[in-house]
Amino acid sequence: MITLHGFAASNYYNMVKHALLYKELPFQEKLIFAGSDELLRVSPVGKVPAITTAEGFNLSESSVICDFLEEAYPAIPLYPESATERALVRQIMKIAELYFELPSRRLIPYVFSGTNAPDAVKEEVRQVLTRGITALNQLCQFSPWIAGKELTMADIYMHYVNVVVKACASTQLDWDVLAEIPGMKEWNKTMSQSDIAQKIEADRVANMPEFMTHIKAQIQAAQPK
């Protein structure tokens, strides 16, 4: 059985969890937070998520894990058959990560602390998000799914990227970023209504108190004594 290492408050963890559930693969979850020696034993750079396969092989990086799951368990596919269409799915995933999730992530410390990010940081994040908006407006189809007629890994990836984008841009930039991409908000609502997404959201909410306690402990430990 596959073991999924990480914590439910992580959007990258939830990308992989959604794929596992969608593919109907048996797996168990092991709660483990970033920055621990235990995580380093299964993830070379200590990042969440990581998986341990049924054969005992450890693998990290969410996009790599998703590719592995598709290749190892193709019965319920999350990528199109066409090489061109598969490339489009991966392109959307990469742009979502580099130009949506990562710049928004720079604002997370300020969201958690309830403080305002410096104007220079906000402007840098805005510039990168604007590039992402332009690219996704060209690539996303919403017909009805993000890359065409079938739900793909791009739908799962984008949905959990948007969790961070919405939380950070709305509070720190006063910006409804998803509204800048026609069809995105409606598609995101559809994604959130699936049984899998609702289960994952319930698990995320349940994990948040423990996650916030962990974050506060890390902040206290880092303060000079």
DRENDO-1510 file (C-alpha; in Angstrom, 1 decimal, always signed):
<recs>
REC; n; res; u; v; w
REC; 1; MET; +0.0; +0.0; +0.0 .
REC; 2; ILE; +1.1; +3.6; -0.8 .
REC; 3; THR; +1.9; +5.8; +2.2 .
REC; 4; LEU; +1.3; +9.5; +1.8 .
REC; 5; HIS; +3.5; +11.6; +4.0 .
REC; 6; GLY; +2.6; +15.2; +4.9 .
REC; 7; PHE; -0.3; +17.1; +6.4 .
REC; 8; ALA; -3.8; +18.0; +5.3 .
REC; 9; ALA; -3.3; +21.8; +5.6 .
REC; 10; SER; -0.8; +21.6; +2.6 .
REC; 11; ASN; -2.3; +22.3; -0.8 .
REC; 12; TYR; +0.5; +20.3; -2.5 .
REC; 13; TYR; -0.3; +17.3; -0.2 .
REC; 14; ASN; -3.9; +17.7; -1.2 .
REC; 15; MET; -3.1; +17.6; -4.9 .
REC; 16; VAL; -1.6; +14.2; -4.5 .
REC; 17; LYS; -4.3; +13.0; -2.1 .
REC; 18; HIS; -6.9; +14.0; -4.7 .
REC; 19; ALA; -5.2; +12.1; -7.4 .
REC; 20; LEU; -4.9; +9.0; -5.2 .
REC; 21; LEU; -8.6; +9.2; -4.3 .
REC; 22; TYR; -9.7; +9.8; -7.9 .
REC; 23; LYS; -7.7; +6.9; -9.1 .
REC; 24; GLU; -9.2; +4.7; -6.4 .
REC; 25; LEU; -5.8; +3.7; -5.1 .
REC; 26; PRO; -5.5; +2.2; -1.6 .
REC; 27; PHE; -3.2; +4.4; +0.6 .
REC; 28; GLN; -2.6; +5.4; +4.1 .
REC; 29; GLU; -1.7; +8.8; +5.5 .
REC; 30; LYS; +1.2; +9.6; +7.8 .
REC; 31; LEU; +1.1; +13.0; +9.5 .
REC; 32; ILE; +4.4; +14.6; +9.3 .
REC; 33; PHE; +5.3; +18.3; +9.2 .
REC; 34; ALA; +8.0; +20.1; +7.1 .
REC; 35; GLY; +11.4; +20.7; +8.8 .
REC; 36; SER; +11.5; +17.3; +10.6 .
REC; 37; ASP; +14.3; +14.7; +10.5 .
REC; 38; GLU; +11.6; +12.1; +9.9 .
REC; 39; LEU; +10.5; +13.9; +6.7 .
REC; 40; LEU; +14.1; +14.1; +5.5 .
REC; 41; ARG; +14.2; +10.3; +5.5 .
REC; 42; VAL; +11.5; +10.1; +2.8 .
REC; 43; SER; +12.0; +13.5; +1.1 .
REC; 44; PRO; +15.5; +14.6; +0.1 .
REC; 45; VAL; +14.9; +18.3; +0.7 .
REC; 46; GLY; +12.3; +17.8; +3.4 .
REC; 47; LYS; +9.4; +19.0; +1.4 .
REC; 48; VAL; +5.7; +17.9; +1.7 .
REC; 49; PRO; +4.3; +15.8; +0.2 .
REC; 50; ALA; +6.2; +12.5; -0.2 .
REC; 51; ILE; +5.1; +9.0; -0.8 .
REC; 52; THR; +6.4; +5.6; -0.1 .
REC; 53; THR; +5.3; +3.1; -2.7 .
REC; 54; ALA; +4.1; -0.4; -2.0 .
REC; 55; GLU; +7.7; -1.6; -2.9 .
REC; 56; GLY; +9.2; +0.8; -0.3 .
REC; 57; PHE; +10.5; +3.4; -2.8 .
REC; 58; ASN; +10.4; +7.0; -1.5 .
REC; 59; LEU; +9.4; +9.8; -3.9 .
REC; 60; SER; +8.9; +13.6; -3.4 .
REC; 61; GLU; +7.8; +16.6; -5.4 .
REC; 62; SER; +4.1; +16.7; -6.2 .
REC; 63; SER; +4.3; +16.9; -10.0 .
REC; 64; VAL; +6.8; +14.0; -10.0 .
REC; 65; ILE; +4.5; +12.0; -7.8 .
REC; 66; CYS; +1.5; +12.7; -10.0 .
REC; 67; ASP; +3.4; +11.6; -13.1 .
REC; 68; PHE; +4.5; +8.4; -11.3 .
REC; 69; LEU; +0.9; +7.6; -10.2 .
REC; 70; GLU; -0.3; +8.0; -13.8 .
REC; 71; GLU; +2.5; +5.8; -15.2 .
REC; 72; ALA; +2.2; +3.1; -12.5 .
REC; 73; TYR; -1.6; +3.1; -12.3 .
REC; 74; PRO; -3.0; +4.0; -15.7 .
REC; 75; ALA; -6.4; +2.3; -15.3 .
REC; 76; ILE; -8.2; +5.5; -14.3 .
REC; 77; PRO; -6.3; +8.1; -16.3 .
REC; 78; LEU; -5.7; +11.7; -15.4 .
REC; 79; TYR; -3.7; +12.6; -18.5 .
REC; 80; PRO; -5.0; +12.5; -22.1 .
REC; 81; GLU; -3.7; +9.9; -24.6 .
REC; 82; SER; -2.4; +12.5; -27.1 .
REC; 83; ALA; +1.2; +13.6; -26.5 .
REC; 84; THR; +0.2; +17.2; -27.5 .
REC; 85; GLU; -2.8; +17.2; -25.1 .
REC; 86; ARG; -0.6; +15.7; -22.3 .
REC; 87; ALA; +1.9; +18.5; -22.9 .
REC; 88; LEU; -0.9; +21.1; -22.6 .
REC; 89; VAL; -1.9; +19.6; -19.2 .
REC; 90; ARG; +1.7; +19.8; -18.0 .
REC; 91; GLN; +2.1; +23.3; -19.3 .
REC; 92; ILE; -1.0; +24.5; -17.4 .
REC; 93; MET; +0.3; +22.8; -14.2 .
REC; 94; LYS; +3.8; +24.4; -14.5 .
REC; 95; ILE; +2.4; +27.9; -15.2 .
REC; 96; ALA; +0.0; +27.5; -12.3 .
REC; 97; GLU; +2.9; +26.6; -10.0 .
REC; 98; LEU; +5.4; +29.2; -11.2 .
REC; 99; TYR; +3.2; +32.2; -11.9 .
REC; 100; PHE; +0.3; +31.6; -9.5 .
REC; 101; GLU; +1.2; +29.5; -6.5 .
REC; 102; LEU; +4.8; +30.4; -5.8 .
REC; 103; PRO; +4.4; +34.2; -6.0 .
REC; 104; SER; +1.3; +34.0; -3.8 .
REC; 105; ARG; +3.2; +31.8; -1.3 .
REC; 106; ARG; +5.5; +34.8; -0.7 .
REC; 107; LEU; +2.6; +36.4; +1.1 .
REC; 108; ILE; +1.8; +33.5; +3.4 .
REC; 109; PRO; +3.9; +34.7; +6.4 .
REC; 110; TYR; +2.1; +38.0; +6.4 .
REC; 111; VAL; -1.3; +36.2; +6.1 .
REC; 112; PHE; -0.4; +34.0; +9.1 .
REC; 113; SER; +0.9; +36.9; +11.2 .
REC; 114; GLY; -2.0; +39.2; +10.3 .
REC; 115; THR; +0.4; +41.9; +9.1 .
REC; 116; ASN; +0.7; +43.7; +5.8 .
REC; 117; ALA; +3.5; +42.7; +3.3 .
REC; 118; PRO; +5.9; +45.5; +2.3 .
REC; 119; ASP; +4.7; +47.4; -0.8 .
REC; 120; ALA; +7.7; +46.2; -2.8 .
REC; 121; VAL; +6.8; +42.6; -2.1 .
REC; 122; LYS; +3.2; +43.2; -3.1 .
REC; 123; GLU; +4.3; +44.8; -6.3 .
REC; 124; GLU; +6.6; +41.9; -7.2 .
REC; 125; VAL; +3.8; +39.4; -6.5 .
REC; 126; ARG; +1.3; +41.4; -8.6 .
REC; 127; GLN; +3.7; +41.5; -11.6 .
REC; 128; VAL; +4.2; +37.7; -11.5 .
REC; 129; LEU; +0.5; +37.0; -11.0 .
REC; 130; THR; -0.3; +39.2; -14.0 .
REC; 131; ARG; +2.0; +37.1; -16.2 .
REC; 132; GLY; +0.2; +34.0; -14.9 .
REC; 133; ILE; -3.2; +35.5; -15.7 .
REC; 134; THR; -2.2; +36.3; -19.2 .
REC; 135; ALA; -0.9; +32.8; -19.8 .
REC; 136; LEU; -3.8; +31.0; -18.3 .
REC; 137; ASN; -6.3; +33.1; -20.2 .
REC; 138; GLN; -4.6; +31.7; -23.3 .
REC; 139; LEU; -4.4; +28.1; -22.2 .
REC; 140; CYS; -7.5; +27.3; -20.1 .
REC; 141; GLN; -10.5; +26.0; -22.0 .
REC; 142; PHE; -13.2; +25.3; -19.3 .
REC; 143; SER; -15.0; +23.1; -21.8 .
REC; 144; PRO; -16.1; +22.1; -19.2 .
REC; 145; TRP; -12.7; +21.2; -17.7 .
REC; 146; ILE; -9.6; +23.3; -17.7 .
REC; 147; ALA; -7.9; +21.5; -20.6 .
REC; 148; GLY; -10.9; +20.2; -22.5 .
REC; 149; LYS; -13.7; +17.7; -22.3 .
REC; 150; GLU; -12.1; +15.4; -19.7 .
REC; 151; LEU; -11.0; +16.1; -16.1 .
REC; 152; THR; -7.2; +15.9; -16.0 .
REC; 153; MET; -4.4; +16.4; -13.5 .
REC; 154; ALA; -4.4; +20.1; -14.5 .
REC; 155; ASP; -7.8; +20.4; -12.9 .
REC; 156; ILE; -6.6; +18.9; -9.7 .
REC; 157; TYR; -3.4; +20.9; -9.7 .
REC; 158; MET; -5.0; +24.2; -10.5 .
REC; 159; HIS; -7.8; +23.8; -7.9 .
REC; 160; TYR; -5.3; +23.4; -5.0 .
REC; 161; VAL; -3.0; +26.2; -6.4 .
REC; 162; ASN; -6.1; +28.4; -6.2 .
REC; 163; VAL; -6.5; +27.8; -2.5 .
REC; 164; VAL; -3.3; +29.7; -1.8 .
REC; 165; VAL; -3.9; +32.3; -4.5 .
REC; 166; LYS; -7.3; +33.2; -3.1 .
REC; 167; ALA; -6.2; +33.3; +0.5 .
REC; 168; CYS; -3.2; +35.5; -0.2 .
REC; 169; ALA; -4.3; +37.8; -3.0 .
REC; 170; SER; -7.6; +38.7; -1.4 .
REC; 171; THR; -6.2; +39.6; +2.0 .
REC; 172; GLN; -2.8; +41.1; +1.0 .
REC; 173; LEU; -3.5; +42.6; -2.4 .
REC; 174; ASP; -7.3; +43.2; -2.2 .
REC; 175; TRP; -7.5; +41.4; -5.5 .
REC; 176; ASP; -9.9; +38.8; -6.8 .
REC; 177; VAL; -7.3; +37.1; -9.1 .
REC; 178; LEU; -9.6; +34.3; -10.2 .
REC; 179; ALA; -12.1; +36.8; -11.6 .
REC; 180; GLU; -9.3; +38.0; -14.1 .
REC; 181; ILE; -9.7; +34.6; -15.9 .
REC; 182; PRO; -13.2; +34.2; -17.4 .
REC; 183; GLY; -14.6; +30.8; -16.4 .
REC; 184; MET; -12.1; +30.2; -13.6 .
REC; 185; LYS; -14.4; +31.0; -10.7 .
REC; 186; GLU; -17.2; +28.9; -12.0 .
REC; 187; TRP; -14.9; +26.0; -12.8 .
REC; 188; ASN; -13.3; +26.3; -9.4 .
REC; 189; LYS; -16.7; +26.1; -7.7 .
REC; 190; THR; -17.5; +22.9; -9.7 .
REC; 191; MET; -14.3; +21.3; -8.6 .
REC; 192; SER; -14.9; +22.2; -5.0 .
REC; 193; GLN; -18.3; +20.4; -5.1 .
REC; 194; SER; -17.0; +16.9; -5.9 .
REC; 195; ASP; -17.1; +14.3; -3.1 .
REC; 196; ILE; -13.3; +14.0; -3.2 .
REC; 197; ALA; -12.7; +17.8; -2.9 .
REC; 198; GLN; -15.2; +18.0; +0.0 .
REC; 199; LYS; -13.6; +15.2; +1.9 .
REC; 200; ILE; -10.2; +16.8; +1.4 .
REC; 201; GLU; -11.5; +20.2; +2.5 .
REC; 202; ALA; -13.0; +18.7; +5.7 .
REC; 203; ASP; -9.6; +17.0; +6.4 .
REC; 204; ARG; -7.8; +20.3; +5.8 .
REC; 205; VAL; -10.0; +22.2; +8.2 .
REC; 206; ALA; -9.6; +19.5; +10.8 .
REC; 207; ASN; -5.8; +19.7; +10.5 .
REC; 208; MET; -5.5; +23.5; +10.6 .
REC; 209; PRO; -5.4; +23.9; +14.5 .
REC; 210; GLU; -2.6; +21.4; +14.8 .
REC; 211; PHE; -0.7; +22.9; +11.8 .
REC; 212; MET; -1.0; +26.4; +13.3 .
REC; 213; THR; +0.3; +25.2; +16.6 .
REC; 214; HIS; +3.3; +23.7; +14.8 .
REC; 215; ILE; +3.9; +27.0; +12.9 .
REC; 216; LYS; +3.7; +29.0; +16.2 .
REC; 217; ALA; +6.2; +26.7; +17.8 .
REC; 218; GLN; +8.6; +27.1; +14.9 .
REC; 219; ILE; +8.3; +30.9; +15.1 .
REC; 220; GLN; +9.0; +30.9; +18.8 .
REC; 221; ALA; +12.0; +28.5; +18.4 .
REC; 222; ALA; +13.5; +30.8; +15.8 .
REC; 223; GLN; +13.3; +33.9; +18.0 .
REC; 224; PRO; +16.5; +35.0; +19.7 .
REC; 225; LYS; +16.7; +34.2; +23.4 .
</recs>
